[in-house]
Amino acid sequence: MRDLLLGKAPKDFDVATSATPEEVQEVFPRCRLIGRRFRLAHVRKSGHLIEVATFRAGATPGGDHELENGRILRDNVFGNVEEDALRRDFTINALFLDPVSGEIRDYVGGYQDLADRRLVLIGDPEVRYREDPVRLLRAARFEAKLGVKPDEASDAMIPKLSHLLADVPPARLFEEVNKLFLTGHGMRSMEALQRFGLSRAMFPALPKGTGKGKIRIGTVLRKTLENTDQRVKKGLPVTPAFLFASLLWQPVTERAEKIREEGESEYMAILTASETVLAEQSKRTAIPRRFSAVTRQIWLMQARFAKTKGKRWKRLLYEQRFRAGYDFLLLRAEEDPSLLPLCEFWTEAQKGVSIKHHADRKPQTRRGRPRRRSRRKPPAAG
């Protein structure tokens, strides 16, 4: 409802009902109940997956509701639509569209707040942030995406509670990183995180910036966020692998420098540093292996790009992640002009080479090779 009122195309619709998950399942045969923290019904209809939630109510004695240090661990106390509105996070997210009458139901003043571009938490801000610390990030994301500004009470509490993000499961924070930076408003999201003092809590390995809770944003990261926003607008694919390569490049280079001083090669120094940095970041935001492996390859290519003598460098042109590594090299050159000759070398090297053809080719494993049939010798004449 919120996006429709702002003239934006909704990505999806949240369906809420007075029916319990079990009652929904009785009506729709192709329905699966999921979740322990919040029980939901997933209904498959006409090729679509529809998530159906039951109206929630406030906690009641003996109800299916569990808190730990103010954080909601389980919330399955069901109620009516008015009670459900009060359980939402921000007023602009508590607007309901009645599918029968077509009227908008607003129980918390969200319609006017949306018109005023104001972001207001429902209830006491500290209590609501403690219930679910991800709301701190949602405030930053809504400011970046919708152009709404938190009211004074909601705004003032965010930097004071940034430490609560350390208690959020890393897998959930990874999803929030994707929503913040890979949906077309990444640069504005980073600016909002900086303003709220949340960026350091999300990326503790990054160098400290000026101001509490802020990080130092270099050219590589800034250009990556700007380019990613442009790719999203053009409908081009984006990946967390390249995002994390840019986010964590500075701590990787700092660690690699110390390892090189101990006598290791550039390649081995980056390899060792990458393992440490990725492991540390994964404690805060989980990075699935299918992405972290590509991130590591992008970094390692930076060491391999420097070796341009002999003939072995040509092999790099045909590797699957060459283009990503090359694009990353170009970004680094914007920050460090001494890399421009190296960029020119690899730009020239690509002329006349069908990179896409070779990049898309799957590497052949030993197990996948066709076996040769062994020819049996004819039996000796008896």
C-alpha atoms as a printed R data frame, in Angstrom:
    type eleno elety resid chain resno       x       y       z
1   ATOM     1    CA   MET     A     1   0.000   0.000   0.000
2   ATOM     2    CA   ARG     A     2   2.845   2.357   0.909
3   ATOM     3    CA   ASP     A     3   4.538   2.130  -2.496
4   ATOM     4    CA   LEU     A     4   1.254   2.573  -4.378
5   ATOM     5    CA   LEU     A     5   0.580   5.832  -2.532
6   ATOM     6    CA   LEU     A     6   4.078   7.025  -3.451
7   ATOM     7    CA   GLY     A     7   3.478   6.235  -7.115
8   ATOM     8    CA   LYS     A     8   5.956   3.347  -7.109
9   ATOM     9    CA   ALA     A     9   5.381  -0.152  -8.479
10  ATOM    10    CA   PRO     A    10   5.156  -2.544  -5.492
11  ATOM    11    CA   LYS     A    11   7.587  -5.455  -5.573
12  ATOM    12    CA   ASP     A    12   4.961  -7.576  -3.825
13  ATOM    13    CA   PHE     A    13   1.928  -7.370  -1.547
14  ATOM    14    CA   ASP     A    14   1.780  -8.456   2.087
15  ATOM    15    CA   VAL     A    15  -1.407 -10.447   2.730
16  ATOM    16    CA   ALA     A    16  -2.817 -10.414   6.268
17  ATOM    17    CA   THR     A    17  -5.947 -12.163   7.538
18  ATOM    18    CA   SER     A    18  -7.859 -13.033  10.686
19  ATOM    19    CA   ALA     A    19  -7.577 -16.729   9.762
20  ATOM    20    CA   THR     A    20  -4.926 -18.734  11.600
21  ATOM    21    CA   PRO     A    21  -2.201 -20.485   9.564
22  ATOM    22    CA   GLU     A    22  -4.008 -23.807  10.047
23  ATOM    23    CA   GLU     A    23  -7.292 -22.314   8.795
24  ATOM    24    CA   VAL     A    24  -5.532 -20.918   5.733
25  ATOM    25    CA   GLN     A    25  -4.131 -24.379   5.044
26  ATOM    26    CA   GLU     A    26  -7.644 -25.882   5.168
27  ATOM    27    CA   VAL     A    27  -8.858 -23.470   2.469
28  ATOM    28    CA   PHE     A    28  -5.849 -23.805   0.150
29  ATOM    29    CA   PRO     A    29  -4.616 -27.368  -0.466
30  ATOM    30    CA   ARG     A    30  -1.301 -26.147  -1.918
31  ATOM    31    CA   CYS     A    31  -0.248 -24.462   1.296
32  ATOM    32    CA   ARG     A    32   2.765 -24.964   3.533
33  ATOM    33    CA   LEU     A    33   3.178 -23.597   7.061
34  ATOM    34    CA   ILE     A    34   6.606 -22.176   7.872
35  ATOM    35    CA   GLY     A    35   8.422 -20.373  10.666
36  ATOM    36    CA   ARG     A    36   8.821 -20.783  14.372
37  ATOM    37    CA   ARG     A    37   9.531 -17.167  15.256
38  ATOM    38    CA   PHE     A    38   6.604 -15.940  13.132
39  ATOM    39    CA   ARG     A    39   4.293 -18.662  11.822
40  ATOM    40    CA   LEU     A    40   3.238 -17.970   8.235
41  ATOM    41    CA   ALA     A    41   1.342 -19.721   5.455
42  ATOM    42    CA   HIS     A    42   2.909 -20.018   2.003
43  ATOM    43    CA   VAL     A    43   0.147 -20.474  -0.580
44  ATOM    44    CA   ARG     A    44   0.848 -21.458  -4.189
45  ATOM    45    CA   LYS     A    45  -1.739 -20.085  -6.582
46  ATOM    46    CA   SER     A    46  -1.557 -19.728 -10.388
47  ATOM    47    CA   GLY     A    47   2.199 -20.166 -10.383
48  ATOM    48    CA   HIS     A    48   2.757 -17.562  -7.652
49  ATOM    49    CA   LEU     A    49   3.915 -17.957  -4.055
50  ATOM    50    CA   ILE     A    50   1.775 -15.845  -1.713
51  ATOM    51    CA   GLU     A    51   2.890 -15.287   1.875
52  ATOM    52    CA   VAL     A    52  -0.094 -15.008   4.231
53  ATOM    53    CA   ALA     A    53   0.279 -13.716   7.799
54  ATOM    54    CA   THR     A    54  -2.291 -13.842  10.580
55  ATOM    55    CA   PHE     A    55  -3.112 -10.597  12.401
56  ATOM    56    CA   ARG     A    56  -0.847 -10.309  15.455
57  ATOM    57    CA   ALA     A    57  -1.720  -8.888  18.866
58  ATOM    58    CA   GLY     A    58   0.301  -7.701  21.837
59  ATOM    59    CA   ALA     A    59   1.851 -10.158  24.274
60  ATOM    60    CA   THR     A    60  -0.564 -11.859  26.675
61  ATOM    61    CA   PRO     A    61   0.203 -13.945  29.781
62  ATOM    62    CA   GLY     A    62   0.750 -17.550  28.726
63  ATOM    63    CA   GLY     A    63   0.643 -16.652  25.019
64  ATOM    64    CA   ASP     A    64   3.062 -17.833  22.328
65  ATOM    65    CA   HIS     A    65   5.345 -14.806  22.725
66  ATOM    66    CA   GLU     A    66   8.986 -14.820  23.812
67  ATOM    67    CA   LEU     A    67  11.404 -11.959  24.528
68  ATOM    68    CA   GLU     A    68  15.122 -11.937  25.372
69  ATOM    69    CA   ASN     A    69  16.690  -8.641  26.498
70  ATOM    70    CA   GLY     A    70  13.798  -6.851  24.808
71  ATOM    71    CA   ARG     A    71  14.300  -8.706  21.492
72  ATOM    72    CA   ILE     A    72  11.375 -10.692  20.081
73  ATOM    73    CA   LEU     A    73  12.315 -14.353  19.685
74  ATOM    74    CA   ARG     A    74   8.807 -15.596  18.949
75  ATOM    75    CA   ASP     A    75   5.546 -13.761  18.265
76  ATOM    76    CA   ASN     A    76   2.541 -15.935  17.524
77  ATOM    77    CA   VAL     A    77  -0.162 -14.223  19.558
78  ATOM    78    CA   PHE     A    78  -2.994 -13.628  17.111
79  ATOM    79    CA   GLY     A    79  -5.460 -10.726  17.191
80  ATOM    80    CA   ASN     A    80  -7.465  -8.393  14.952
81  ATOM    81    CA   VAL     A    81  -6.490  -5.859  12.282
82  ATOM    82    CA   GLU     A    82  -6.273  -2.906  14.701
83  ATOM    83    CA   GLU     A    83  -4.003  -4.848  17.060
84  ATOM    84    CA   ASP     A    84  -1.912  -5.967  14.107
85  ATOM    85    CA   ALA     A    85  -1.401  -2.362  13.002
86  ATOM    86    CA   LEU     A    86   0.041  -1.532  16.414
87  ATOM    87    CA   ARG     A    87   2.505  -4.440  16.101
88  ATOM    88    CA   ARG     A    88   4.004  -3.053  12.835
89  ATOM    89    CA   ASP     A    89   7.302  -1.164  12.959
90  ATOM    90    CA   PHE     A    90   6.654   2.212  11.272
91  ATOM    91    CA   THR     A    91   3.346   3.978  10.730
92  ATOM    92    CA   ILE     A    92   3.826   4.025   6.943
93  ATOM    93    CA   ASN     A    93   4.020   0.210   7.010
94  ATOM    94    CA   ALA     A    94   0.722  -0.118   8.909
95  ATOM    95    CA   LEU     A    95  -1.603   0.884   6.067
96  ATOM    96    CA   PHE     A    96  -4.111  -1.761   4.979
97  ATOM    97    CA   LEU     A    97  -6.050  -2.010   1.728
98  ATOM    98    CA   ASP     A    98  -9.399  -3.778   2.098
99  ATOM    99    CA   PRO     A    99  -9.655  -5.983  -1.040
100 ATOM   100    CA   VAL     A   100 -13.470  -6.070  -0.826
101 ATOM   101    CA   SER     A   101 -14.345  -2.406  -0.251
102 ATOM   102    CA   GLY     A   102 -11.164  -0.962  -1.787
103 ATOM   103    CA   GLU     A   103 -10.741   1.470   1.102
104 ATOM   104    CA   ILE     A   104  -7.509   2.223   2.966
105 ATOM   105    CA   ARG     A   105  -7.512   1.456   6.677
106 ATOM   106    CA   ASP     A   106  -5.182   3.601   8.771
107 ATOM   107    CA   TYR     A   107  -5.152   3.110  12.538
108 ATOM   108    CA   VAL     A   108  -1.867   4.883  13.395
109 ATOM   109    CA   GLY     A   109  -1.673   8.005  11.218
110 ATOM   110    CA   GLY     A   110   0.544   6.442   8.571
111 ATOM   111    CA   TYR     A   111  -1.274   8.082   5.655
112 ATOM   112    CA   GLN     A   112  -0.413  11.606   6.850
113 ATOM   113    CA   ASP     A   113   3.134  10.608   7.825
114 ATOM   114    CA   LEU     A   114   3.673   9.289   4.297
115 ATOM   115    CA   ALA     A   115   2.320  12.515   2.808
116 ATOM   116    CA   ASP     A   116   4.720  14.476   5.043
117 ATOM   117    CA   ARG     A   117   7.613  12.121   4.138
118 ATOM   118    CA   ARG     A   118   8.028  11.352   7.835
119 ATOM   119    CA   LEU     A   119   9.186   8.026   9.297
120 ATOM   120    CA   VAL     A   120   7.646   7.371  12.711
121 ATOM   121    CA   LEU     A   121   8.001   4.283  14.868
122 ATOM   122    CA   ILE     A   122   4.800   2.966  16.434
123 ATOM   123    CA   GLY     A   123   5.217   3.100  20.207
124 ATOM   124    CA   ASP     A   124   8.335   3.799  22.251
125 ATOM   125    CA   PRO     A   125  11.338   3.943  19.857
126 ATOM   126    CA   GLU     A   126  13.818   2.265  22.197
127 ATOM   127    CA   VAL     A   127  11.436  -0.595  22.968
128 ATOM   128    CA   ARG     A   128  10.571  -1.138  19.311
129 ATOM   129    CA   TYR     A   129  14.218  -1.062  18.165
130 ATOM   130    CA   ARG     A   130  15.180  -3.517  20.902
131 ATOM   131    CA   GLU     A   131  12.371  -5.872  19.852
132 ATOM   132    CA   ASP     A   132  13.985  -6.179  16.419
133 ATOM   133    CA   PRO     A   133  17.337  -4.366  15.861
134 ATOM   134    CA   VAL     A   134  17.000  -4.801  12.077
135 ATOM   135    CA   ARG     A   135  14.551  -1.888  12.320
136 ATOM   136    CA   LEU     A   136  17.638   0.324  12.725
137 ATOM   137    CA   LEU     A   137  18.727  -0.687   9.210
138 ATOM   138    CA   ARG     A   138  15.192  -0.441   7.858
139 ATOM   139    CA   ALA     A   139  15.084   3.200   8.978
140 ATOM   140    CA   ALA     A   140  18.230   3.880   6.930
141 ATOM   141    CA   ARG     A   141  16.887   1.929   3.950
142 ATOM   142    CA   PHE     A   142  13.526   3.704   3.922
143 ATOM   143    CA   GLU     A   143  15.265   7.074   4.129
144 ATOM   144    CA   ALA     A   144  17.378   6.128   1.095
145 ATOM   145    CA   LYS     A   145  14.646   4.405  -0.908
146 ATOM   146    CA   LEU     A   146  11.542   6.472  -0.117
147 ATOM   147    CA   GLY     A   147  12.989   9.842   0.831
148 ATOM   148    CA   VAL     A   148  11.331   9.781   4.271
149 ATOM   149    CA   LYS     A   149  13.056  11.194   7.356
150 ATOM   150    CA   PRO     A   150  12.744   9.676  10.845
151 ATOM   151    CA   ASP     A   151  11.057  11.912  13.375
152 ATOM   152    CA   GLU     A   152  13.205  13.277  16.209
153 ATOM   153    CA   ALA     A   153  12.434  10.486  18.681
154 ATOM   154    CA   SER     A   154  13.035   7.668  16.170
155 ATOM   155    CA   ASP     A   155  16.187   9.345  14.820
156 ATOM   156    CA   ALA     A   156  17.907  10.100  18.137
157 ATOM   157    CA   MET     A   157  17.764   6.508  19.367
158 ATOM   158    CA   ILE     A   158  19.436   4.866  16.336
159 ATOM   159    CA   PRO     A   159  23.147   5.627  17.026
160 ATOM   160    CA   LYS     A   160  22.670   4.801  20.717
161 ATOM   161    CA   LEU     A   161  21.449   1.284  19.881
162 ATOM   162    CA   SER     A   162  23.766   0.404  16.966
163 ATOM   163    CA   HIS     A   163  25.507  -2.227  19.139
164 ATOM   164    CA   LEU     A   164  22.314  -4.321  19.043
165 ATOM   165    CA   LEU     A   165  23.099  -5.331  15.459
166 ATOM   166    CA   ALA     A   166  25.756  -7.677  16.854
167 ATOM   167    CA   ASP     A   167  22.900  -9.860  18.204
168 ATOM   168    CA   VAL     A   168  21.162 -10.261  14.823
169 ATOM   169    CA   PRO     A   169  21.805 -13.575  12.995
170 ATOM   170    CA   PRO     A   170  24.477 -12.990  10.285
171 ATOM   171    CA   ALA     A   171  22.320 -14.608   7.586
172 ATOM   172    CA   ARG     A   172  19.583 -12.056   8.217
173 ATOM   173    CA   LEU     A   173  22.055  -9.165   8.020
174 ATOM   174    CA   PHE     A   174  23.337 -10.486   4.682
175 ATOM   175    CA   GLU     A   175  19.808 -10.146   3.293
176 ATOM   176    CA   GLU     A   176  19.661  -6.590   4.629
177 ATOM   177    CA   VAL     A   177  22.975  -5.759   2.915
178 ATOM   178    CA   ASN     A   178  21.468  -6.871  -0.405
179 ATOM   179    CA   LYS     A   179  18.389  -4.705   0.158
180 ATOM   180    CA   LEU     A   180  20.509  -1.707   1.126
181 ATOM   181    CA   PHE     A   181  23.082  -1.814  -1.663
182 ATOM   182    CA   LEU     A   182  21.763  -3.888  -4.575
183 ATOM   183    CA   THR     A   183  18.323  -2.417  -5.231
184 ATOM   184    CA   GLY     A   184  19.175   0.896  -6.885
185 ATOM   185    CA   HIS     A   185  19.823   3.201  -3.943
186 ATOM   186    CA   GLY     A   186  23.129   1.873  -2.618
187 ATOM   187    CA   MET     A   187  24.969   5.197  -2.406
188 ATOM   188    CA   ARG     A   188  22.095   6.864  -0.557
189 ATOM   189    CA   SER     A   189  21.879   3.834   1.752
190 ATOM   190    CA   MET     A   190  25.555   4.176   2.648
191 ATOM   191    CA   GLU     A   191  25.061   7.886   3.317
192 ATOM   192    CA   ALA     A   192  22.132   7.054   5.615
193 ATOM   193    CA   LEU     A   193  24.147   4.384   7.460
194 ATOM   194    CA   GLN     A   194  26.925   6.926   7.931
195 ATOM   195    CA   ARG     A   195  24.528   9.565   9.227
196 ATOM   196    CA   PHE     A   196  23.014   7.135  11.731
197 ATOM   197    CA   GLY     A   197  26.406   5.778  12.804
198 ATOM   198    CA   LEU     A   198  25.533   2.223  11.690
199 ATOM   199    CA   SER     A   199  28.160   1.555   9.005
200 ATOM   200    CA   ARG     A   200  30.914   0.631  11.455
201 ATOM   201    CA   ALA     A   201  28.559  -1.790  13.243
202 ATOM   202    CA   MET     A   202  27.869  -3.532   9.922
203 ATOM   203    CA   PHE     A   203  31.457  -3.564   8.649
204 ATOM   204    CA   PRO     A   204  33.758  -3.540  11.699
205 ATOM   205    CA   ALA     A   205  36.910  -4.402   9.689
206 ATOM   206    CA   LEU     A   206  36.736  -1.182   7.673
207 ATOM   207    CA   PRO     A   207  38.878   1.822   8.704
208 ATOM   208    CA   LYS     A   208  37.201   4.280  11.064
209 ATOM   209    CA   GLY     A   209  35.855   7.460   9.548
210 ATOM   210    CA   THR     A   210  35.292  10.892  11.023
211 ATOM   211    CA   GLY     A   211  32.498  10.610  13.574
212 ATOM   212    CA   LYS     A   212  31.188   7.880  15.850
213 ATOM   213    CA   GLY     A   213  30.152   4.681  14.109
214 ATOM   214    CA   LYS     A   214  31.343   5.822  10.671
215 ATOM   215    CA   ILE     A   215  33.751   4.207   8.202
216 ATOM   216    CA   ARG     A   216  36.182   5.749   5.742
217 ATOM   217    CA   ILE     A   217  34.758   5.449   2.227
218 ATOM   218    CA   GLY     A   218  37.399   5.268  -0.499
219 ATOM   219    CA   THR     A   219  37.071   5.812  -4.233
220 ATOM   220    CA   VAL     A   220  36.729   2.095  -5.019
221 ATOM   221    CA   LEU     A   221  33.733   1.643  -2.724
222 ATOM   222    CA   ARG     A   222  32.056   4.896  -3.719
223 ATOM   223    CA   LYS     A   223  32.415   4.170  -7.445
224 ATOM   224    CA   THR     A   224  31.143   0.616  -6.947
225 ATOM   225    CA   LEU     A   225  27.997   1.851  -5.221
226 ATOM   226    CA   GLU     A   226  27.376   4.490  -7.898
227 ATOM   227    CA   ASN     A   227  27.969   2.016 -10.753
228 ATOM   228    CA   THR     A   228  25.753  -0.596  -9.094
229 ATOM   229    CA   ASP     A   229  22.900   1.904  -8.810
230 ATOM   230    CA   GLN     A   230  23.234   2.653 -12.528
231 ATOM   231    CA   ARG     A   231  23.245  -1.049 -13.449
232 ATOM   232    CA   VAL     A   232  20.055  -1.637 -11.431
233 ATOM   233    CA   LYS     A   233  18.337   1.268 -13.196
234 ATOM   234    CA   LYS     A   234  19.324  -0.212 -16.573
235 ATOM   235    CA   GLY     A   235  18.087  -3.669 -15.587
236 ATOM   236    CA   LEU     A   236  21.599  -5.165 -15.649
237 ATOM   237    CA   PRO     A   237  22.632  -7.912 -13.203
238 ATOM   238    CA   VAL     A   238  24.448  -7.100  -9.966
239 ATOM   239    CA   THR     A   239  26.095  -9.438  -7.473
240 ATOM   240    CA   PRO     A   240  27.020  -9.373  -3.774
241 ATOM   241    CA   ALA     A   241  30.416 -10.832  -4.759
242 ATOM   242    CA   PHE     A   242  31.605  -7.617  -6.416
243 ATOM   243    CA   LEU     A   243  30.029  -5.496  -3.670
244 ATOM   244    CA   PHE     A   244  31.947  -7.305  -0.925
245 ATOM   245    CA   ALA     A   245  35.138  -7.213  -2.999
246 ATOM   246    CA   SER     A   246  34.895  -3.409  -2.923
247 ATOM   247    CA   LEU     A   247  33.685  -3.154   0.674
248 ATOM   248    CA   LEU     A   248  36.495  -5.253   2.123
249 ATOM   249    CA   TRP     A   249  39.365  -4.443  -0.257
250 ATOM   250    CA   GLN     A   250  40.991  -1.922   2.068
251 ATOM   251    CA   PRO     A   251  41.304  -4.241   5.104
252 ATOM   252    CA   VAL     A   252  42.554  -6.995   2.760
253 ATOM   253    CA   THR     A   253  45.322  -4.773   1.354
254 ATOM   254    CA   GLU     A   254  46.338  -3.592   4.839
255 ATOM   255    CA   ARG     A   255  46.669  -7.165   6.112
256 ATOM   256    CA   ALA     A   256  48.374  -8.325   2.924
257 ATOM   257    CA   GLU     A   257  51.009  -5.591   3.299
258 ATOM   258    CA   LYS     A   258  51.987  -6.905   6.738
259 ATOM   259    CA   ILE     A   259  52.184 -10.461   5.400
260 ATOM   260    CA   ARG     A   260  54.397  -9.348   2.482
261 ATOM   261    CA   GLU     A   261  56.794  -7.777   4.965
262 ATOM   262    CA   GLU     A   262  57.317 -11.280   6.341
263 ATOM   263    CA   GLY     A   263  58.551 -12.466   2.946
264 ATOM   264    CA   GLU     A   264  55.416 -13.861   1.305
265 ATOM   265    CA   SER     A   265  54.601 -13.240  -2.359
266 ATOM   266    CA   GLU     A   266  51.868 -10.784  -3.388
267 ATOM   267    CA   TYR     A   267  49.541 -13.623  -4.356
268 ATOM   268    CA   MET     A   268  49.985 -15.586  -1.112
269 ATOM   269    CA   ALA     A   269  49.704 -12.417   0.970
270 ATOM   270    CA   ILE     A   270  46.334 -11.535  -0.594
271 ATOM   271    CA   LEU     A   271  45.160 -15.146  -0.295
272 ATOM   272    CA   THR     A   272  45.985 -15.301   3.422
273 ATOM   273    CA   ALA     A   273  44.545 -11.851   4.120
274 ATOM   274    CA   SER     A   274  41.347 -12.633   2.220
275 ATOM   275    CA   GLU     A   275  40.683 -15.745   4.296
276 ATOM   276    CA   THR     A   276  41.000 -13.752   7.535
277 ATOM   277    CA   VAL     A   277  38.934 -10.746   6.432
278 ATOM   278    CA   LEU     A   278  36.114 -12.839   4.941
279 ATOM   279    CA   ALA     A   279  35.956 -15.009   8.068
280 ATOM   280    CA   GLU     A   280  35.713 -11.950  10.306
281 ATOM   281    CA   GLN     A   281  33.045 -10.252   8.179
282 ATOM   282    CA   SER     A   282  31.007 -13.473   8.045
283 ATOM   283    CA   LYS     A   283  30.562 -13.238  11.808
284 ATOM   284    CA   ARG     A   284  28.579 -10.038  11.226
285 ATOM   285    CA   THR     A   285  27.032 -10.596   7.786
286 ATOM   286    CA   ALA     A   286  27.080 -14.143   6.497
287 ATOM   287    CA   ILE     A   287  28.508 -14.355   2.963
288 ATOM   288    CA   PRO     A   288  27.418 -17.546   1.163
289 ATOM   289    CA   ARG     A   289  30.326 -19.469  -0.325
290 ATOM   290    CA   ARG     A   290  29.073 -19.023  -3.894
291 ATOM   291    CA   PHE     A   291  29.707 -15.283  -3.429
292 ATOM   292    CA   SER     A   292  32.760 -15.290  -1.150
293 ATOM   293    CA   ALA     A   293  34.606 -17.591  -3.582
294 ATOM   294    CA   VAL     A   294  34.098 -15.077  -6.411
295 ATOM   295    CA   THR     A   295  35.108 -12.178  -4.142
296 ATOM   296    CA   ARG     A   296  38.352 -13.987  -3.348
297 ATOM   297    CA   GLN     A   297  39.024 -14.659  -7.057
298 ATOM   298    CA   ILE     A   298  38.584 -10.956  -7.872
299 ATOM   299    CA   TRP     A   299  41.181 -10.053  -5.217
300 ATOM   300    CA   LEU     A   300  43.666 -12.731  -6.300
301 ATOM   301    CA   MET     A   301  43.459 -11.569  -9.906
302 ATOM   302    CA   GLN     A   302  44.820  -8.197  -8.814
303 ATOM   303    CA   ALA     A   303  48.121  -9.908  -7.944
304 ATOM   304    CA   ARG     A   304  48.104 -11.890 -11.183
305 ATOM   305    CA   PHE     A   305  47.436  -8.802 -13.313
306 ATOM   306    CA   ALA     A   306  50.833  -7.426 -12.265
307 ATOM   307    CA   LYS     A   307  52.660 -10.322 -13.977
308 ATOM   308    CA   THR     A   308  52.781  -9.306 -17.648
309 ATOM   309    CA   LYS     A   309  56.096 -10.801 -18.760
310 ATOM   310    CA   GLY     A   310  56.508 -14.067 -20.618
311 ATOM   311    CA   LYS     A   311  53.524 -15.912 -22.084
312 ATOM   312    CA   ARG     A   312  51.644 -17.203 -19.035
313 ATOM   313    CA   TRP     A   313  49.708 -13.939 -18.601
314 ATOM   314    CA   LYS     A   314  47.604 -14.822 -21.662
315 ATOM   315    CA   ARG     A   315  45.901 -17.607 -19.741
316 ATOM   316    CA   LEU     A   316  44.251 -15.041 -17.512
317 ATOM   317    CA   LEU     A   317  42.232 -13.708 -20.434
318 ATOM   318    CA   TYR     A   318  40.302 -16.971 -20.652
319 ATOM   319    CA   GLU     A   319  39.443 -17.399 -16.986
320 ATOM   320    CA   GLN     A   320  35.801 -17.258 -15.952
321 ATOM   321    CA   ARG     A   321  36.148 -14.258 -13.603
322 ATOM   322    CA   PHE     A   322  38.498 -12.243 -15.794
323 ATOM   323    CA   ARG     A   323  35.947  -9.527 -16.580
324 ATOM   324    CA   ALA     A   324  35.039  -8.976 -12.920
325 ATOM   325    CA   GLY     A   325  38.719  -8.800 -11.963
326 ATOM   326    CA   TYR     A   326  39.464  -6.413 -14.836
327 ATOM   327    CA   ASP     A   327  36.568  -4.107 -13.888
328 ATOM   328    CA   PHE     A   328  37.873  -4.074 -10.327
329 ATOM   329    CA   LEU     A   329  41.339  -3.133 -11.590
330 ATOM   330    CA   LEU     A   330  39.837  -0.166 -13.452
331 ATOM   331    CA   LEU     A   331  38.155   0.999 -10.230
332 ATOM   332    CA   ARG     A   332  41.437   0.751  -8.349
333 ATOM   333    CA   ALA     A   333  43.125   2.882 -11.023
334 ATOM   334    CA   GLU     A   334  40.650   5.703 -10.337
335 ATOM   335    CA   GLU     A   335  42.001   5.772  -6.797
336 ATOM   336    CA   ASP     A   336  45.627   4.999  -7.715
337 ATOM   337    CA   PRO     A   337  46.720   6.491 -11.107
338 ATOM   338    CA   SER     A   338  49.956   4.466 -11.016
339 ATOM   339    CA   LEU     A   339  47.822   1.482 -12.108
340 ATOM   340    CA   LEU     A   340  46.778   3.154 -15.380
341 ATOM   341    CA   PRO     A   341  49.611   1.603 -17.474
342 ATOM   342    CA   LEU     A   342  48.567  -1.827 -16.191
343 ATOM   343    CA   CYS     A   343  44.952  -1.089 -17.152
344 ATOM   344    CA   GLU     A   344  46.094  -0.069 -20.649
345 ATOM   345    CA   PHE     A   345  48.050  -3.305 -21.004
346 ATOM   346    CA   TRP     A   346  45.045  -5.489 -20.157
347 ATOM   347    CA   THR     A   347  42.703  -3.368 -22.257
348 ATOM   348    CA   GLU     A   348  44.948  -3.879 -25.295
349 ATOM   349    CA   ALA     A   349  45.385  -7.566 -24.479
350 ATOM   350    CA   GLN     A   350  41.641  -8.161 -24.864
351 ATOM   351    CA   LYS     A   351  41.482  -6.909 -28.449
352 ATOM   352    CA   GLY     A   352  40.691  -9.741 -30.805
353 ATOM   353    CA   VAL     A   353  39.995 -12.166 -27.956
354 ATOM   354    CA   SER     A   354  36.495 -13.612 -27.494
355 ATOM   355    CA   ILE     A   355  36.385 -13.217 -23.708
356 ATOM   356    CA   LYS     A   356  32.716 -14.098 -23.360
357 ATOM   357    CA   HIS     A   357  33.085 -17.369 -25.227
358 ATOM   358    CA   HIS     A   358  35.861 -18.568 -22.961
359 ATOM   359    CA   ALA     A   359  34.411 -17.096 -19.762
360 ATOM   360    CA   ASP     A   360  31.169 -19.004 -20.197
361 ATOM   361    CA   ARG     A   361  32.920 -22.287 -20.823
362 ATOM   362    CA   LYS     A   362  32.842 -24.559 -17.808
363 ATOM   363    CA   PRO     A   363  36.231 -25.810 -16.658
364 ATOM   364    CA   GLN     A   364  36.719 -29.454 -17.538
365 ATOM   365    CA   THR     A   365  37.387 -31.690 -14.582
366 ATOM   366    CA   ARG     A   366  39.282 -34.918 -14.690
367 ATOM   367    CA   ARG     A   367  36.163 -36.811 -13.707
368 ATOM   368    CA   GLY     A   368  34.180 -35.199 -16.530
369 ATOM   369    CA   ARG     A   369  36.576 -36.161 -19.312
370 ATOM   370    CA   PRO     A   370  35.437 -38.956 -21.601
371 ATOM   371    CA   ARG     A   371  37.311 -42.131 -20.961
372 ATOM   372    CA   ARG     A   372  39.308 -43.753 -23.707
373 ATOM   373    CA   ARG     A   373  38.236 -47.226 -24.578
374 ATOM   374    CA   SER     A   374  41.042 -49.611 -24.057
375 ATOM   375    CA   ARG     A   375  41.549 -51.835 -27.025
376 ATOM   376    CA   ARG     A   376  41.771 -55.453 -26.135
377 ATOM   377    CA   LYS     A   377  44.346 -57.485 -27.884
378 ATOM   378    CA   PRO     A   378  42.851 -60.308 -29.917
379 ATOM   379    CA   PRO     A   379  43.336 -63.670 -28.260
380 ATOM   380    CA   ALA     A   380  46.348 -65.560 -29.447
381 ATOM   381    CA   ALA     A   381  45.618 -68.282 -31.957
382 ATOM   382    CA   GLY     A   382  45.539 -71.621 -30.253
